[in-house]
Amino acid sequence: MCDNHTILIEEGVYVRFWVQLPHRSGERLSLLFHTLDDAFVFIAKHRDPTSEYPPLIREYGTYLRRGELVAFPTETVYGLGADATNEEAVRSIFTAKERPLFDPLIVHVAEVAQLAEVVEVLNERTVKLIEHFWPGPLTLVVKKHPSIPAIVTSGGDTVAIRMPDNPLALSLIKESGRPIAAPSANRFGYTSPTTASHVEEQLGSKIAAILDGGACSVGIESTVLSLVSDPPTILRPGKIGPQELFPVIGEVVYASAVKKTVLESPGLLKNHYAPTTPLYLVDDVSLYKDDPSVGVLLFERSRVSFKGPVQYISEREDPGEAASRLYWAMRQLDTLHLRMMVCSLLKEEGIGVAINNRLRKASRKR
């Protein structure tokens, strides 16, 4: 115990503590941190988060209604939120992130009722997916409602929608009273943020507020599933894959590499999620063991002694753990002014498909 916090070390992988949220009846919020230092820094800043969160959420909800930008935690990565119905507010997202206008945004809701001003119609297949997977890391691409500004969808007639599985995110969106457009809260093209400090490093001076909710539990962006194609098409892989989707709606397929003039969702560009330090994908990372200028990302414990720094995206070959730590580990190495970093791909199965997708997009092409 530590004042108002219950701290639990989980097999050396996470630091977790619980915070009671009185504004959400009977619910406790589980806050995750990658290190004890991160947890104690949070505790030093927030001695009583149980009392602090409700007024913060009310204040930040007001910011969103006023057209300002607020970063907030989701289960996937931190999002940079703006009122999706306010064109100028949405435009400020692109300005803050230095994001090109051709890359569309995902609209986040806290309640299905909010979709009335976002989506043209909710058909049976969409409702089934919402009932099974929301709140959660599944984004659906559907026909958009006319009230959604064209800037949100990059001029397309479809919109990407999701409901995040994070009590703080849901409380903030509900408090704002608006559907919230929110890409990842980082500079465009760079490694996505999975902690509040990641957001502060890149966007702190450009936005109104950051709602600190610890580390993101999933750690990579949501699956994006297009429902305007037949069969439904996975545009961006994530935690939820074909094996989870098939029992609900039947066959789904992965998108081909066909180039489109209008993108249906974010995350479709060839190069993305990249650290500043060059990342290379290799078959055998041990070939770099004698080079102190090379950082290594590992998916399992290794008996090899590396002269350069090592970060474990997992120490026990756990794909879920690897996903949650991937961007954090990449950022840790990226601060060390290395010549390069290396990593090997995971098995192409389950969430490993999504992790490999992010690694390929983040890596330098030889």
C-alpha positions as CSV (number, residue, x, y, z in Angstrom):
1,M,0.0,0.0,0.0
2,C,1.1,3.6,-0.6
3,D,-1.4,6.2,0.7
4,N,-4.4,5.9,-1.6
5,H,-2.8,3.3,-4.0
6,T,-2.6,-0.5,-3.9
7,I,0.6,-1.5,-5.8
8,L,1.1,-5.0,-7.3
9,I,4.2,-6.2,-9.1
10,E,3.2,-8.6,-11.9
11,E,6.1,-11.0,-12.6
12,G,8.5,-8.2,-13.1
13,V,6.6,-7.1,-16.2
14,Y,4.3,-4.4,-15.0
15,V,3.7,-2.3,-12.0
16,R,-0.1,-2.1,-11.4
17,F,-2.1,-0.1,-8.9
18,W,-5.7,0.4,-8.4
19,V,-7.6,3.7,-8.0
20,Q,-11.3,3.9,-7.0
21,L,-13.3,6.1,-9.5
22,P,-16.3,7.4,-7.6
23,H,-17.8,9.0,-10.7
24,R,-18.2,5.6,-12.2
25,S,-20.2,3.6,-9.7
26,G,-18.4,0.7,-8.1
27,E,-15.6,0.7,-10.7
28,R,-11.9,0.6,-9.9
29,L,-9.4,1.8,-12.4
30,S,-6.3,-0.4,-12.9
31,L,-3.3,1.8,-13.8
32,L,-0.3,0.1,-15.4
33,F,3.3,1.2,-15.5
34,H,6.4,-0.3,-17.1
35,T,8.7,0.4,-14.2
36,L,8.5,1.2,-10.5
37,D,10.1,4.6,-11.2
38,D,7.2,5.5,-13.6
39,A,4.7,4.4,-10.9
40,F,6.4,6.5,-8.2
41,V,6.6,9.6,-10.5
42,F,2.9,9.3,-11.1
43,I,2.2,8.9,-7.3
44,A,4.4,12.0,-6.6
45,K,2.3,14.1,-9.0
46,H,-1.1,12.5,-8.0
47,R,-1.3,11.8,-4.3
48,D,-5.0,11.2,-4.5
49,P,-6.1,10.4,-8.0
50,T,-9.5,9.1,-6.7
51,S,-10.3,12.7,-5.9
52,E,-8.3,14.3,-8.7
53,Y,-9.7,12.5,-11.7
54,P,-13.4,13.7,-11.6
55,P,-12.6,17.4,-11.6
56,L,-9.9,16.9,-14.2
57,I,-12.3,15.1,-16.5
58,R,-14.9,17.9,-16.0
59,E,-12.2,20.5,-16.8
60,Y,-10.8,18.7,-19.9
61,G,-14.3,17.9,-21.1
62,T,-14.9,21.7,-21.2
63,Y,-11.7,22.1,-23.2
64,L,-13.0,19.7,-25.8
65,R,-16.4,21.5,-26.0
66,R,-14.4,24.8,-26.6
67,G,-12.6,23.3,-29.5
68,E,-9.3,22.7,-27.8
69,L,-7.0,19.6,-27.9
70,V,-6.8,17.1,-25.1
71,A,-4.6,13.9,-25.1
72,F,-6.0,11.0,-23.2
73,P,-5.2,7.3,-22.6
74,T,-6.9,4.4,-24.3
75,E,-6.2,0.7,-24.1
76,T,-4.2,0.9,-27.4
77,V,-2.2,4.2,-27.4
78,Y,-2.8,7.8,-26.2
79,G,-5.1,9.7,-28.5
80,L,-5.1,13.4,-29.3
81,G,-8.7,14.4,-29.1
82,A,-10.9,17.1,-30.6
83,D,-14.6,17.6,-31.2
84,A,-15.3,15.6,-34.3
85,T,-18.1,18.0,-35.3
86,N,-16.0,21.1,-35.1
87,E,-14.0,21.5,-38.3
88,E,-11.5,24.1,-36.9
89,A,-10.9,21.9,-33.8
90,V,-10.1,18.9,-36.0
91,R,-7.9,21.0,-38.2
92,S,-5.8,21.9,-35.2
93,I,-5.1,18.2,-34.7
94,F,-3.4,18.1,-38.1
95,T,-1.5,21.3,-37.3
96,A,-0.2,20.0,-33.9
97,K,0.8,16.6,-35.3
98,E,2.2,18.0,-38.5
99,R,-0.1,15.4,-40.1
100,P,-1.0,15.5,-43.8
101,L,-4.7,16.2,-44.5
102,F,-5.0,13.0,-46.7
103,D,-4.7,10.8,-43.6
104,P,-8.1,10.3,-42.0
105,L,-9.0,10.2,-38.3
106,I,-10.9,7.7,-36.1
107,V,-13.9,9.1,-34.3
108,H,-14.3,7.8,-30.7
109,V,-17.6,7.5,-28.8
110,A,-18.5,6.7,-25.2
111,E,-22.0,5.5,-26.0
112,V,-23.6,3.9,-29.1
113,A,-26.2,6.7,-29.1
114,Q,-23.4,9.1,-30.1
115,L,-23.1,7.4,-33.4
116,A,-26.4,9.0,-34.6
117,E,-24.4,12.1,-35.6
118,V,-21.4,10.1,-36.9
119,V,-22.8,7.2,-39.0
120,E,-25.3,7.1,-41.8
121,V,-26.9,3.9,-40.7
122,L,-26.0,1.0,-38.4
123,N,-26.8,-2.3,-40.2
124,E,-27.1,-5.7,-38.6
125,R,-23.5,-6.7,-39.2
126,T,-22.2,-3.5,-37.6
127,V,-24.4,-3.9,-34.6
128,K,-23.2,-7.5,-34.0
129,L,-19.6,-6.3,-34.0
130,I,-20.4,-3.5,-31.6
131,E,-22.2,-5.8,-29.2
132,H,-19.3,-8.3,-29.2
133,F,-16.2,-6.1,-29.3
134,W,-17.0,-2.7,-27.9
135,P,-15.6,-1.1,-25.9
136,G,-12.4,-2.5,-27.3
137,P,-9.6,-2.3,-29.8
138,L,-11.7,-2.6,-32.9
139,T,-12.3,0.3,-35.3
140,L,-15.1,-0.1,-37.9
141,V,-15.2,1.7,-41.2
142,V,-18.8,2.6,-42.3
143,K,-20.6,5.2,-44.3
144,K,-20.4,8.5,-42.6
145,H,-23.2,10.9,-41.5
146,P,-23.3,14.2,-43.4
147,S,-22.7,16.2,-40.2
148,I,-19.1,14.9,-39.9
149,P,-16.8,17.4,-41.6
150,A,-14.9,16.2,-44.6
151,I,-11.6,17.0,-42.9
152,V,-12.2,14.1,-40.5
153,T,-12.5,11.5,-43.3
154,S,-10.0,13.2,-45.7
155,G,-12.8,13.8,-48.1
156,G,-14.0,10.2,-48.2
157,D,-17.6,9.1,-47.7
158,T,-16.7,6.6,-45.0
159,V,-15.8,7.2,-41.4
160,A,-13.7,5.1,-38.9
161,I,-15.4,4.6,-35.5
162,R,-14.6,3.0,-32.2
163,M,-15.3,2.9,-28.5
164,P,-12.1,2.7,-26.4
165,D,-11.9,0.3,-23.5
166,N,-10.5,2.7,-20.9
167,P,-12.7,4.2,-18.1
168,L,-10.8,7.5,-18.3
169,A,-11.3,7.8,-22.0
170,L,-15.0,6.9,-21.8
171,S,-15.6,9.4,-18.9
172,L,-13.8,12.2,-20.8
173,I,-15.7,11.6,-24.1
174,K,-19.0,11.3,-22.2
175,E,-18.3,14.5,-20.2
176,S,-17.5,16.4,-23.5
177,G,-20.8,15.5,-24.9
178,R,-19.2,15.1,-28.3
179,P,-17.9,12.4,-30.6
180,I,-14.1,12.8,-30.4
181,A,-11.8,12.6,-33.4
182,A,-8.5,11.2,-32.0
183,P,-5.4,10.0,-33.8
184,S,-2.3,9.0,-31.8
185,A,-0.9,11.8,-29.7
186,N,2.5,12.2,-31.3
187,R,4.2,13.9,-34.2
188,F,3.1,12.3,-37.5
189,G,5.1,9.3,-38.6
190,Y,6.9,8.7,-35.3
191,T,6.5,6.0,-32.6
192,S,3.0,6.1,-31.1
193,P,2.8,7.2,-27.4
194,T,1.8,4.7,-24.7
195,T,2.4,6.9,-21.7
196,A,1.6,10.5,-20.8
197,S,5.3,11.4,-20.8
198,H,5.6,10.3,-24.4
199,V,2.9,12.8,-25.3
200,E,4.5,15.5,-23.3
201,E,7.8,15.0,-25.1
202,Q,6.4,15.7,-28.5
203,L,3.2,17.7,-28.1
204,G,3.1,19.1,-24.6
205,S,3.5,22.8,-25.7
206,K,0.9,22.5,-28.5
207,I,-2.2,21.1,-26.7
208,A,-4.4,22.2,-23.8
209,A,-4.0,19.2,-21.5
210,I,-2.9,15.6,-21.1
211,L,-4.9,13.2,-19.0
212,D,-2.4,10.8,-17.4
213,G,-3.7,7.3,-17.1
214,G,-0.5,5.3,-16.9
215,A,0.7,2.9,-19.6
216,C,-1.6,1.6,-22.3
217,S,-2.5,-2.1,-21.8
218,V,-2.7,-3.2,-25.4
219,G,0.1,-0.9,-26.6
220,I,-0.5,-1.0,-30.4
221,E,-3.2,0.7,-32.4
222,S,-6.7,-0.9,-32.9
223,T,-7.7,-3.3,-35.6
224,V,-9.4,-1.4,-38.5
225,L,-12.1,-3.4,-40.2
226,S,-13.9,-2.0,-43.3
227,L,-17.5,-2.9,-43.5
228,V,-18.1,-1.2,-46.8
229,S,-16.4,-4.1,-48.7
230,D,-17.6,-7.6,-49.1
231,P,-16.2,-9.6,-47.5
232,P,-15.2,-7.3,-44.7
233,T,-11.6,-6.3,-44.9
234,I,-8.9,-5.8,-42.3
235,L,-7.2,-2.5,-43.3
236,R,-4.9,-2.5,-40.3
237,P,-4.2,-5.5,-38.1
238,G,-4.5,-5.3,-34.3
239,K,-5.3,-7.4,-31.3
240,I,-8.6,-8.6,-32.8
241,G,-8.0,-10.7,-35.8
242,P,-9.8,-13.0,-38.2
243,Q,-10.0,-15.8,-35.7
244,E,-12.0,-13.6,-33.3
245,L,-14.1,-12.0,-36.0
246,F,-15.2,-15.1,-37.9
247,P,-17.6,-16.5,-35.3
248,V,-19.5,-13.2,-35.3
249,I,-19.7,-12.1,-39.0
250,G,-18.0,-14.9,-40.9
251,E,-15.2,-14.5,-43.4
252,V,-12.9,-11.5,-43.3
253,V,-9.9,-10.9,-45.4
254,Y,-6.7,-8.7,-45.1
255,A,-6.5,-5.8,-47.4
256,S,-4.3,-6.1,-50.5
257,A,-1.6,-3.6,-51.3
258,V,-3.7,-1.9,-53.9
259,K,-3.0,1.9,-53.8
260,K,-6.1,4.0,-53.2
261,T,-6.5,7.7,-53.9
262,V,-8.6,8.2,-50.7
263,L,-7.5,6.4,-47.6
264,E,-10.3,4.8,-45.5
265,S,-8.5,4.8,-42.2
266,P,-5.2,5.8,-40.5
267,G,-2.2,3.5,-40.4
268,L,-2.3,2.6,-44.1
269,L,0.9,4.3,-45.2
270,K,4.0,2.3,-46.0
271,N,6.3,4.1,-43.5
272,H,4.9,4.9,-40.0
273,Y,5.4,4.4,-36.3
274,A,9.2,5.0,-36.7
275,P,11.8,5.9,-34.1
276,T,14.5,8.5,-34.8
277,T,17.2,5.9,-34.5
278,P,17.2,3.6,-37.6
279,L,15.5,0.3,-36.9
280,Y,16.4,-2.7,-39.0
281,L,14.7,-6.1,-39.1
282,V,17.2,-9.0,-39.1
283,D,17.0,-12.7,-38.9
284,D,19.6,-13.1,-36.2
285,V,20.1,-10.2,-33.7
286,S,23.1,-12.0,-32.1
287,L,25.2,-11.0,-35.1
288,Y,25.3,-7.5,-33.5
289,K,26.3,-8.7,-30.0
290,D,29.8,-7.1,-30.2
291,D,28.7,-3.6,-31.4
292,P,28.0,-1.2,-28.5
293,S,26.4,1.3,-30.8
294,V,23.5,-1.1,-31.7
295,G,20.5,-1.5,-29.5
296,V,18.6,-4.8,-29.5
297,L,14.9,-5.5,-29.1
298,L,14.3,-9.0,-27.8
299,F,11.1,-11.2,-27.7
300,E,12.6,-13.7,-25.2
301,R,15.4,-14.1,-22.7
302,S,18.7,-14.6,-24.4
303,R,21.9,-16.2,-23.2
304,V,23.9,-14.0,-25.6
305,S,25.8,-11.2,-24.0
306,F,25.3,-8.0,-25.9
307,K,27.7,-5.1,-25.7
308,G,25.0,-2.7,-26.8
309,P,21.8,-1.9,-24.8
310,V,19.0,-4.4,-24.8
311,Q,15.3,-3.9,-24.3
312,Y,12.9,-6.8,-23.9
313,I,9.5,-6.4,-25.6
314,S,8.8,-9.6,-23.8
315,E,10.9,-11.8,-21.6
316,R,8.7,-14.9,-22.0
317,E,7.7,-15.0,-25.7
318,D,4.3,-13.5,-24.8
319,P,2.8,-11.7,-27.9
320,G,0.4,-9.7,-25.8
321,E,3.2,-8.5,-23.5
322,A,5.3,-7.8,-26.6
323,A,2.6,-5.6,-28.1
324,S,2.0,-3.6,-24.9
325,R,5.8,-2.9,-24.5
326,L,6.8,-2.5,-28.2
327,Y,6.6,1.3,-28.5
328,W,7.8,1.9,-25.0
329,A,10.9,-0.3,-25.6
330,M,11.6,1.4,-29.0
331,R,11.4,4.8,-27.3
332,Q,13.8,3.7,-24.5
333,L,16.5,2.7,-27.0
334,D,15.7,5.8,-29.1
335,T,16.9,8.1,-26.3
336,L,20.4,6.6,-26.2
337,H,21.8,8.1,-29.4
338,L,22.7,4.8,-31.0
339,R,23.8,4.1,-34.5
340,M,20.9,1.8,-35.1
341,M,18.6,-0.8,-33.4
342,V,17.8,-4.3,-34.6
343,C,14.9,-6.7,-34.0
344,S,13.6,-9.9,-35.5
345,L,10.0,-10.5,-36.5
346,L,7.6,-12.7,-34.5
347,K,5.5,-15.6,-35.8
348,E,2.8,-14.5,-38.2
349,E,-0.1,-15.5,-36.0
350,G,-2.5,-13.8,-33.6
351,I,-1.4,-10.4,-32.4
352,G,2.1,-11.2,-33.9
353,V,0.7,-10.2,-37.3
354,A,-0.1,-6.7,-35.9
355,I,3.3,-6.4,-34.2
356,N,5.1,-7.4,-37.4
357,N,3.0,-4.9,-39.3
358,R,4.2,-2.1,-36.9
359,L,7.8,-3.3,-37.0
360,R,7.9,-3.3,-40.8
361,K,6.4,0.1,-41.1
362,A,8.8,1.5,-38.4
363,S,11.9,-0.1,-40.0
364,R,14.3,1.3,-42.5
365,K,14.3,-0.4,-45.9
366,R,17.8,-1.6,-46.9
